[in-house]
Amino acid sequence: MSSSKHPLRDVWNETPDNNSSLRTSTRQKSGVRYSSNTSDYKADPSSIIDCFEKTNEGDEPKRGLPQTILPGFGEKYADCGDPIPRFCADCGSTHEVGRTCYRSSCPRCAAGWARRQSTSAVSKLEALRRYKESKKDHYTGNKFHHMIVSPPDGYEMHTSNVLDRSFDLVKEVLGELGASTGVIFYHPYRGKNGDDRGQWKERLFNDRDWKNDVRDELEFSPHFHVIVLSKYMDGSHATRAIEEKTGWVVERITKGNTDVSIYDKYDLSRVASYCLSHTGLYDTEQTTRGQYRYFGKVSNFEATDRIEAEMDAAVRSVAPKTLDLPWSSMACQEDRDGREPQSALVASTAISHEDDEEGNGFGEGDDETAPDGKCAGRLLTINKAPKFLDDSEWVENAPHADELQNVWNEWKEEWKEWEERIDEPPP
């Protein structure tokens, strides 16, 4: 397959005005172009090609990747939207908002599901990165890379579960390139008229119909987005050979004219929430599950509460652009009255990051930030109140802690009943 004709070659190379014009061929991403000068690791093209060619082996009939549904196109649950208190993680004030089931298929809650899963993913990744860096008394180069791995048109395998085997295949290939841990997301579709990232939040979470509306804008073009944690990614000499021999395209996405893939925790949060927004869902009568996989050490790595709170704030700050979630639905709008925020628990510590000069953003539109003078603390569901109320230092600094205690006393029994119902399917 010619690289210039690959449908995903320019997915992440939009120009600043978000039109359809492309950069010159010298700036088109063509393979992994980063390697660390601290390592002499070199990828072996023949080993990687062998990984792909094994997909032609087997006795079972050939099958292709599935055309799954996307988040937010299932049935709304009966109690979604019913009043339930949330409270501010900074000042303790309570707010009446609608119940959220956080199910990936729920039209009302899918964006919230993507936000929560993004927080979990980036918290684990960032915690592992910090742990690795803490083992030395100097920076050792552990960093995040955003990869896209795309099969050729008509890709099939001799297996009963092509998707699971393809996840394993992507892991094997990334391992050969020098990446041993991260998270892989399966994307079944791209836009028929170009996969401009700004269009996804218009298609999703807006009460649009799947069969006769959104699906008509898309074409089946399965591929995998990957966030990896690695000191290096070697392969510029290998990926061209891989594409020539197998038709698979392996690319490392960089920002603008730099060689940096993911700058900071805000970039990391952008990539994770974007990927989860239209990750394919495995949907049966029994369960609905997002088709993404952790691999390597991050799979069983847990973040501290402080890192998770910090990364949650970062995810919330980019969610208005990547998930179309309004800032007011995630952050407290009480007056701050000159009070200092309580460390990393406050969403305003991570107000939205701007796009880079090359226009590598997520489309046009309002990028909400906390109004001046407002608290902007994270809004949490009432069941998390006891953890805060048991913290004497937090109670002392939260002006509305007494209010929160009273509300929790009223709600704790009802919350138990609601938790028992939360896993019931919709009527």
C-alpha positions as CSV (number, residue, x, y, z in Angstrom):
1,M,0.0,0.0,0.0
2,S,1.3,3.4,-0.9
3,S,1.8,5.6,2.2
4,S,0.4,8.6,0.4
5,K,-2.9,6.9,-0.1
6,H,-3.4,5.6,3.4
7,P,-6.7,7.1,4.8
8,L,-5.2,7.9,8.2
9,R,-2.0,9.5,7.0
10,D,-3.3,13.0,7.7
11,V,-5.8,12.4,10.4
12,W,-3.7,14.3,13.0
13,N,-2.2,16.8,10.6
14,E,-4.9,19.5,10.3
15,T,-4.0,23.0,9.4
16,P,-4.8,25.9,11.7
17,D,-8.0,26.9,10.0
18,N,-9.3,23.3,10.3
19,N,-9.9,23.0,6.5
20,S,-9.1,20.0,4.4
21,S,-5.7,21.2,3.0
22,L,-2.7,19.1,4.0
23,R,0.8,19.8,4.9
24,T,3.6,19.2,2.5
25,S,4.9,15.6,2.2
26,T,8.0,16.6,4.2
27,R,5.8,17.1,7.3
28,Q,3.5,14.1,6.8
29,K,4.1,11.6,9.6
30,S,5.8,8.6,8.1
31,G,6.9,6.3,10.8
32,V,8.3,6.6,14.3
33,R,10.9,9.3,14.1
34,Y,12.1,9.6,17.7
35,S,14.8,7.7,19.5
36,S,16.7,8.5,22.7
37,N,20.3,9.4,22.5
38,T,20.7,7.6,25.8
39,S,20.0,4.2,24.2
40,D,21.5,2.2,21.4
41,Y,18.3,0.1,21.0
42,K,17.4,-0.5,17.4
43,A,14.2,-2.1,16.1
44,D,14.6,-5.1,13.9
45,P,12.3,-4.7,10.8
46,S,12.3,-8.5,10.1
47,S,11.0,-9.3,13.6
48,I,8.2,-6.8,13.4
49,I,7.2,-8.0,9.9
50,D,7.2,-11.6,11.3
51,C,4.6,-10.4,13.9
52,F,2.3,-9.2,11.2
53,E,2.8,-12.2,8.9
54,K,1.7,-14.5,11.7
55,T,-1.8,-13.1,11.3
56,N,-2.0,-15.2,8.1
57,E,-1.6,-18.5,10.1
58,G,-4.4,-20.6,11.5
59,D,-7.1,-23.1,10.6
60,E,-10.2,-21.1,11.5
61,P,-12.1,-19.0,8.9
62,K,-10.8,-15.5,8.4
63,R,-12.6,-12.7,10.1
64,G,-12.2,-8.9,10.1
65,L,-12.3,-6.4,12.9
66,P,-15.8,-5.6,14.2
67,Q,-18.0,-2.6,13.4
68,T,-18.9,-1.8,17.0
69,I,-21.2,0.9,18.3
70,L,-19.8,4.1,19.8
71,P,-20.3,5.6,23.3
72,G,-23.6,7.3,23.9
73,F,-25.8,5.5,21.4
74,G,-27.6,3.1,23.8
75,E,-30.7,3.5,25.9
76,K,-31.0,6.2,28.6
77,Y,-31.5,4.7,32.1
78,A,-34.7,5.5,34.0
79,D,-33.2,7.4,36.9
80,C,-30.6,9.4,34.9
81,G,-31.2,13.0,35.5
82,D,-33.0,12.5,38.8
83,P,-31.9,15.0,41.5
84,I,-28.8,14.0,43.5
85,P,-26.4,16.2,45.5
86,R,-22.8,16.7,44.5
87,F,-20.4,18.7,46.6
88,C,-17.4,20.8,46.0
89,A,-14.1,19.2,46.8
90,D,-12.6,22.6,47.7
91,C,-15.2,24.5,49.7
92,G,-17.7,21.8,50.6
93,S,-20.8,23.5,49.1
94,T,-23.5,21.2,47.8
95,H,-25.2,21.4,44.4
96,E,-28.3,19.7,43.1
97,V,-27.5,18.0,39.8
98,G,-28.9,15.1,37.9
99,R,-28.0,11.5,38.7
100,T,-25.3,10.1,36.4
101,C,-24.9,6.4,35.8
102,Y,-21.6,6.8,34.0
103,R,-22.3,4.0,31.6
104,S,-20.6,4.1,28.3
105,S,-23.7,3.5,26.2
106,C,-26.0,6.0,28.0
107,P,-26.7,9.1,25.8
108,R,-26.7,11.4,28.8
109,C,-23.8,9.9,30.7
110,A,-21.3,8.7,28.0
111,A,-19.2,11.9,28.1
112,G,-19.0,11.5,31.9
113,W,-17.9,7.9,31.4
114,A,-15.2,9.0,29.0
115,R,-14.0,11.7,31.5
116,R,-13.8,9.2,34.4
117,Q,-12.1,6.5,32.4
118,S,-9.6,9.1,31.1
119,T,-8.8,10.2,34.7
120,S,-8.1,6.5,35.6
121,A,-5.9,6.0,32.5
122,V,-3.8,9.2,32.8
123,S,-3.5,8.8,36.6
124,K,-2.0,5.3,36.2
125,L,0.3,6.4,33.4
126,E,1.5,9.5,35.2
127,A,2.0,7.6,38.5
128,L,4.1,5.0,36.7
129,R,6.1,7.7,35.0
130,R,6.9,9.4,38.3
131,Y,7.7,6.1,39.9
132,K,10.2,5.3,37.2
133,E,11.8,8.7,37.4
134,S,12.0,8.5,41.2
135,K,14.4,5.5,41.0
136,K,17.2,7.8,39.8
137,D,18.5,11.1,41.2
138,H,18.3,12.7,37.7
139,Y,15.9,12.7,34.7
140,T,16.1,9.5,32.9
141,G,13.9,10.2,29.9
142,N,10.7,8.4,30.6
143,K,8.0,10.2,28.5
144,F,4.7,9.6,26.8
145,H,4.2,9.0,23.1
146,H,1.0,9.0,21.0
147,M,1.0,6.3,18.4
148,I,-1.4,5.2,15.7
149,V,-1.3,1.6,14.3
150,S,-3.4,1.1,11.2
151,P,-4.1,-2.2,9.4
152,P,-4.3,-2.4,5.6
153,D,-7.7,-2.3,3.9
154,G,-9.4,-5.7,4.1
155,Y,-7.4,-6.9,7.1
156,E,-8.5,-10.3,8.4
157,M,-7.2,-13.0,10.7
158,H,-7.7,-16.8,11.1
159,T,-9.2,-16.5,14.6
160,S,-12.6,-16.4,16.3
161,N,-11.8,-13.1,18.1
162,V,-10.0,-10.8,15.7
163,L,-10.1,-7.8,18.1
164,D,-8.5,-9.5,21.0
165,R,-5.8,-11.0,18.8
166,S,-5.2,-7.6,17.2
167,F,-4.7,-6.0,20.6
168,D,-2.1,-8.6,21.3
169,L,-0.5,-8.0,17.9
170,V,-0.3,-4.2,18.5
171,K,1.4,-4.9,21.9
172,E,3.9,-7.2,20.2
173,V,4.8,-4.6,17.6
174,L,5.2,-1.8,20.1
175,G,7.4,-4.0,22.2
176,E,9.6,-4.6,19.2
177,L,9.8,-0.8,18.8
178,G,10.8,-0.2,22.4
179,A,7.5,0.4,24.2
180,S,6.6,-2.2,26.8
181,T,3.7,-0.4,28.6
182,G,0.7,1.8,27.9
183,V,-2.9,1.7,26.8
184,I,-4.4,0.8,23.4
185,F,-7.8,2.2,22.1
186,Y,-9.8,0.6,19.3
187,H,-11.4,3.1,16.8
188,P,-13.7,1.4,14.3
189,Y,-14.5,4.5,12.2
190,R,-13.3,7.8,10.8
191,G,-15.1,10.6,9.1
192,K,-16.0,10.2,5.4
193,N,-14.9,13.7,4.7
194,G,-11.7,13.7,6.8
195,D,-11.2,12.9,10.5
196,D,-11.0,16.4,11.8
197,R,-10.9,16.0,15.6
198,G,-13.2,18.9,16.2
199,Q,-16.1,17.1,14.5
200,W,-16.2,14.2,17.0
201,K,-17.6,16.1,19.9
202,E,-20.3,17.4,17.4
203,R,-21.2,13.8,16.5
204,L,-21.2,12.5,20.1
205,F,-23.1,13.3,23.3
206,N,-25.6,15.6,21.5
207,D,-28.7,13.4,21.4
208,R,-28.1,12.5,17.7
209,D,-29.4,9.2,16.2
210,W,-26.8,6.5,15.4
211,K,-28.3,4.6,12.5
212,N,-29.8,7.3,10.3
213,D,-27.5,10.2,11.3
214,V,-24.1,9.8,12.7
215,R,-23.3,6.5,11.1
216,D,-23.9,8.1,7.7
217,E,-21.0,10.5,8.3
218,L,-18.6,7.7,9.0
219,E,-16.8,5.0,7.2
220,F,-15.5,1.8,8.6
221,S,-11.7,2.3,8.8
222,P,-10.5,0.4,11.9
223,H,-7.2,1.5,13.6
224,F,-5.7,1.7,17.0
225,H,-4.6,4.8,19.0
226,V,-2.0,4.1,21.7
227,I,-0.4,6.0,24.5
228,V,2.9,4.5,25.5
229,L,5.4,5.3,28.3
230,S,8.9,4.8,27.1
231,K,12.4,6.3,27.1
232,Y,12.6,5.9,23.4
233,M,10.7,4.8,20.3
234,D,12.9,3.4,17.6
235,G,11.6,2.7,14.1
236,S,12.0,5.3,11.5
237,H,14.1,2.9,9.5
238,A,11.7,0.0,10.3
239,T,8.2,1.4,9.7
240,R,8.7,2.1,6.0
241,A,9.8,-1.5,5.5
242,I,6.8,-2.7,7.6
243,E,4.3,-0.7,5.5
244,E,5.9,-1.8,2.2
245,K,5.9,-5.5,3.2
246,T,2.6,-5.7,5.2
247,G,0.5,-2.6,4.5
248,W,0.4,-1.8,8.2
249,V,1.2,1.8,9.1
250,V,2.9,2.6,12.5
251,E,3.1,6.3,13.3
252,R,4.2,8.5,16.2
253,I,2.2,11.7,16.4
254,T,4.1,14.8,17.1
255,K,3.1,18.4,17.9
256,G,3.6,21.0,15.2
257,N,7.2,21.2,14.0
258,T,8.6,19.7,17.1
259,D,9.7,16.1,17.8
260,V,7.6,16.1,21.0
261,S,4.5,13.8,21.1
262,I,2.9,14.6,24.4
263,Y,4.2,17.8,26.2
264,D,2.6,17.6,29.7
265,K,-0.4,16.3,31.8
266,Y,-2.8,18.4,29.8
267,D,-1.7,17.0,26.5
268,L,-1.8,13.5,28.0
269,S,-5.4,14.2,29.2
270,R,-6.4,15.5,25.8
271,V,-5.2,12.4,24.0
272,A,-6.8,10.0,26.5
273,S,-10.2,11.8,26.5
274,Y,-10.2,12.2,22.7
275,C,-9.4,8.5,22.3
276,L,-12.1,7.4,24.7
277,S,-14.7,9.6,23.2
278,H,-15.2,7.3,20.2
279,T,-13.6,4.1,21.3
280,G,-15.6,1.1,20.1
281,L,-17.9,-0.6,22.6
282,Y,-18.4,-4.3,23.1
283,D,-22.2,-4.5,23.5
284,T,-24.3,-7.4,24.5
285,E,-27.5,-7.9,26.5
286,Q,-25.3,-8.6,29.6
287,T,-22.6,-5.9,29.4
288,T,-21.2,-2.9,27.5
289,R,-17.5,-2.4,27.7
290,G,-15.1,0.1,26.1
291,Q,-12.6,-1.6,23.8
292,Y,-9.4,-0.4,25.2
293,R,-6.6,-2.3,26.9
294,Y,-3.8,-1.6,29.3
295,F,-0.6,-3.5,28.7
296,G,2.7,-3.9,30.6
297,K,3.4,-2.5,34.1
298,V,0.7,0.1,34.0
299,S,-2.0,-2.6,34.0
300,N,-1.7,-3.2,37.7
301,F,-0.2,0.2,38.8
302,E,-2.3,2.4,41.0
303,A,-2.0,6.1,41.5
304,T,-1.9,7.9,44.8
305,D,-5.0,9.9,45.8
306,R,-3.0,13.1,45.2
307,I,-1.9,12.2,41.7
308,E,-5.4,11.1,40.8
309,A,-6.8,14.4,42.0
310,E,-4.2,16.3,40.1
311,M,-4.9,14.3,36.9
312,D,-8.6,14.5,37.4
313,A,-8.3,18.3,37.4
314,A,-6.2,18.2,34.2
315,V,-8.9,16.0,32.5
316,R,-11.7,18.3,33.5
317,S,-9.8,21.3,32.1
318,V,-9.6,19.8,28.6
319,A,-13.0,18.1,28.7
320,P,-15.0,21.1,27.3
321,K,-13.0,20.6,24.0
322,T,-12.5,16.9,23.8
323,L,-15.9,15.7,25.3
324,D,-18.1,18.8,25.0
325,L,-18.6,18.9,28.7
326,P,-19.4,22.4,30.1
327,W,-17.1,23.6,32.8
328,S,-20.1,24.5,35.0
329,S,-21.0,20.8,35.1
330,M,-17.7,19.9,36.6
331,A,-16.6,22.8,38.8
332,C,-18.1,24.8,41.7
333,Q,-19.5,28.2,40.8
334,E,-19.6,29.5,44.4
335,D,-17.8,32.8,45.1
336,R,-14.3,32.3,46.4
337,D,-14.3,35.5,48.6
338,G,-10.6,35.8,48.6
339,R,-10.1,32.2,49.9
340,E,-7.0,30.3,48.7
341,P,-7.7,27.0,46.9
342,Q,-6.9,23.7,48.7
343,S,-4.0,22.3,46.6
344,A,-4.5,19.8,43.8
345,L,-8.2,19.2,44.6
346,V,-9.2,22.3,42.7
347,A,-10.1,22.1,39.0
348,S,-9.0,25.7,38.4
349,T,-5.3,24.6,38.9
350,A,-5.6,23.1,35.4
351,I,-7.5,25.6,33.2
352,S,-7.7,24.7,29.6
353,H,-4.4,24.5,27.7
354,E,-4.3,26.3,24.3
355,D,-3.5,24.5,21.1
356,D,0.0,24.8,19.6
357,E,0.9,27.1,16.8
358,E,0.4,24.5,14.2
359,G,-3.3,24.1,15.0
360,N,-3.0,20.6,16.4
361,G,-6.1,21.2,18.5
362,F,-9.6,19.7,18.7
363,G,-11.5,22.1,16.5
364,E,-13.1,25.4,17.0
365,G,-15.6,26.3,19.7
366,D,-15.8,27.8,23.2
367,D,-13.1,26.6,25.5
368,E,-14.7,27.2,28.9
369,T,-12.7,28.2,32.0
370,A,-13.7,29.0,35.5
371,P,-14.9,32.6,35.9
372,D,-12.7,34.9,37.9
373,G,-13.5,34.8,41.6
374,K,-15.3,31.5,41.5
375,C,-14.3,28.5,43.5
376,A,-13.9,26.1,40.6
377,G,-13.4,23.1,42.9
378,R,-14.2,19.7,41.5
379,L,-17.8,18.6,41.9
380,L,-18.0,15.0,43.3
381,T,-20.9,12.7,43.9
382,I,-22.2,12.8,47.5
383,N,-21.0,9.2,48.3
384,K,-17.4,10.6,48.4
385,A,-18.3,13.0,51.2
386,P,-17.2,10.8,54.2
387,K,-13.6,10.7,53.0
388,F,-13.5,14.6,53.0
389,L,-15.4,14.9,56.2
390,D,-13.0,12.6,58.0
391,D,-10.1,14.9,57.1
392,S,-9.9,17.4,59.9
393,E,-7.6,19.8,58.0
394,W,-10.0,19.8,55.0
395,V,-13.0,20.5,57.3
396,E,-11.2,23.4,58.9
397,N,-10.5,25.0,55.6
398,A,-13.8,24.3,53.8
399,P,-16.3,27.1,54.6
400,H,-19.3,24.9,53.8
401,A,-18.2,21.7,55.6
402,D,-21.1,21.8,58.1
403,E,-23.6,22.1,55.2
404,L,-22.0,19.0,53.5
405,Q,-22.2,17.0,56.8
406,N,-25.9,17.8,57.1
407,V,-26.6,16.8,53.4
408,W,-24.6,13.6,53.8
409,N,-26.6,12.6,56.9
410,E,-29.8,13.0,54.9
411,W,-28.6,11.2,51.9
412,K,-26.4,8.2,53.0
413,E,-29.3,5.8,53.4
414,E,-30.9,6.7,50.0
415,W,-27.4,6.5,48.4
416,K,-27.1,2.8,49.5
417,E,-30.5,2.0,47.9
418,W,-29.4,3.8,44.7
419,E,-26.1,1.9,44.5
420,E,-28.0,-1.4,44.6
421,R,-30.0,-0.3,41.5
422,I,-27.1,1.2,39.5
423,D,-26.2,-2.1,37.8
424,E,-29.7,-2.8,36.7
425,P,-30.3,-2.6,32.9
426,P,-32.6,0.1,31.5
427,P,-36.2,-0.9,31.0
